[in-house]
Amino acid sequence: MIRHYLKLVWNRRRANGLILAEILISFLVLCAIFGVVAYYATNWRRPLGFDYHNVWTLEISMPQEAFEDSAARLRGLVVSQRLLATMSALPHVEAAAPAANTPYSGSMSRMGITLRDGGMVQYLWSSTTPAGLDVLKLELVAGRWIQPGDDALSYTPQVITQDFARRLFGRENPIGRTIDSYKDGQIQTSPKSWQERRVVGVIRSYRKAGEFVDMPYAAFQPQSMTDPERSPAPWSYVIRVDPGTPAAFEETLLKAMHAEAPDWTFTLRSLELERQRSIRGRLLPLAFGGTLAAFLILMVGMGLMGVLWQSVTRRTQELGLRRALGATASAVRNQVIGEIVVLTTIALLAGSVLFLQLPLLGVLSFVGVGVFVSAIVVSCLVIIPFVIVCGLYPGWLATQVEPSRALQYE
Amino acid sequence: MLINYLKLAYKVLLRRKFFTFVSLFGTSVTLMVLVMAAAMLDYSLSPMAPEVRLDRTLLVTYMAMRGDRGEWSGDPGYGFLDRYCRNIPHVERMSVYTGEHATAIFMNGEKVVSQMRRTDADYWSILDFAFVAGQAFGESEVAGGSHVAVISQGTAARLFGDRAPIGRTFETQGQSFTVIGVVRNVPRVREAAYADIWVPFTTLPTDQWRTRLMGDFNAMLLADSPRNFRAIRAEFAARLPHVVMTDPDDYKTMSGAPRTRMEDIAAGVVGLNGDVPRTGMFIGVAVLLAMLFMLLPAINQVNLNISRIFERVSEIGVRKAFGASSGHLVGQFIVENIVLALFGGAIGLVLSLWALRVLNGSGLITNGDLQMNPRIFLYGLGLSMLFGVLSGAYPAWRMSRLHPVDALRGGQR
């Protein structure tokens, strides 16, 4: 049966070629959209690692002079100490800590290392103080969090995410291991001995870019508030407040900060609002693309219906002859629909092969193969029923052909 | 002849209403999307208030310092712009201003977040702001570091409600400013002009920014004519080797060039090749995307057209038998298609007018006021014609090759 349909399709290959191209492109468009949806959905299910409720971020822009020399850096740290003490003592503040790379912010400090196997890994690093754990409500799964005094050890303690630990050390216990970068098979030594990175704890995850983005590798290290050699003055803080903190809190906090550092500029943001903004920023283009795709598919569907309709009226003789020779109405309808389904299947197969080139060629390597496969499956599940629906009316028209009228032609 | 074609086209379109509907639907929505994209591009690139002199403005928005220790690229600093960019021949006026930054103002317990920009006095003569009340600050206010501010209508309403804003004060970033002017809201896309609050740049706290080579400043260079852009760029490039680096241990050279708005946008979208924006690539990508987007509707249209032709095979056969040349038939069919595309285009333009209103009302573009203008109308018309010819050529060619005998018999399969 299918071989027969294939033959019919092949006999009209010139007309069918364009329909094939049309379905193929529609399929690729759908794959792109569902690919993004699948990617977002996969990431959404992963643990976020922090709690964004009742958290504010305070971003500071300092004049460049604050980083000029070690005396200026020390002054910066002294001011920062006062800022941290002031904000922690404000009413409604539960805890406050410096933290680079605050959630949902654009800032992105990354460190790149080369592993022993030659693989390159980029991880997000963030300096914070012991209070950081309570502010962000990170989930510690092994080892310990940053402690007071960690900023003066002979090494730099690191608290890393589970995924990062697995990438670095596989199934082995990461606690006590060092994070090294290799060059030509040799460990690259740091200029200062305290710059050696030693893992002391593991957290569930810290996906600062939010629910939709996969960001598996991150590390926290202690922020020194006294030693300008080890850390410059922090440029962002996270602050956890009581639930139901009044709006006036913002003004109080900013005034207090300005009083301590008149020539620094402060921006206070609510993490909950930043999260909404970030989610909106990712969904809006998707909604836009989805609308365009829906329009394209609808247009292709209507076009397909028109073309099938036309081909049925042109093939009156053929269809009438079949009826005259005893084919049932449903057999004729199945032929019309069967032909277009066969054509669609060919297009989908070709499209899948094309689309799977993306993961095979290593483009978009941060996206798992599963995402591509589910995009293809969902697109097929949308297109095949859609095409059948488009064939229903022309199929019904084909059953209305009178054998006697068809035979008149011959 | 053409009149006949048009009449025929009209009759044919009425005959198969479903086909005509599908064609018009496809064409009009495709064109709506393309016209919207064209409108956005036109809106960002054309001189429009307050950037009325954009066509002869060059922007210094990006410089790079390089040395053994690495690279520092981004906005230039005041020191560089003030010392090395002034008095370039063919530059009539120059303005130096900072980027716009979010700042919070607390007014009667309410938080108002505004974008604040610090500018010089020439800023107000290069850009043409629509003042609703008061006026801009001038040389003397800038020289004296007066804490005065020009604010937008929207900000005035949010800060002071119905009360007259002139002379009132607000406090932000620990500084207090007196409002001396109110301007109409500025759309976000007018990059150099956009902000809610403008204050003299001399109100910046501390003083170190005055000597910085890199920092947070931009400059507009108003040329006497766009023809002299090349000369201005050459002079700019000739001055770069003379820049005295402030920390030669870290950075040894300074590079970059004044840009047009187009180059600025291209740099933001597709990046830089060295220090040069990939403008060609930007245009190429935009055209490619538009073509790709038109591909599917075009194939769809070709399919429909082929179907339509085969429905009229006997008509074509009769015409051929009576001596119509292929050229005639192709011409007729292309005219038919262009008529269809123009109809679709007209509907598409109406749809885009509606979509522009929705877009302006949605607040997706801050203070956006996209308008339909003759230029965009012409884009739309051109795109419609292109679409008509594109989707009509192949079916017409197929039709012209039909043999009259076959055609009279009802076409071959």
Interface residues (C-beta under 8 A of the other chain):
Chain A: R12 A15 L18 I19 A21 E22 I25 S26 V29 S61 P63 Q64 E65 A247 A248 E250 E251 L254 H258 P262 D263 T265 F266 T267 L268 L284 L292 F295 L296 M299 V300 M302 G303 L304 M305 G306 V307 W309 Q310 S311 T313 R314 R315 Y409
Chain B: F18 F19 F21 V22 F25 G26 V29 V33 H101 A102 T103 A104 F106 G109 K111 Q173 G174 P205 T206 Q208 W209 R212 G215 F293 L295 L296 P297 I299 N300 Q301 V302 N303 L304 I306 S307 R308 F310 E311 L364 G410 G411 R413
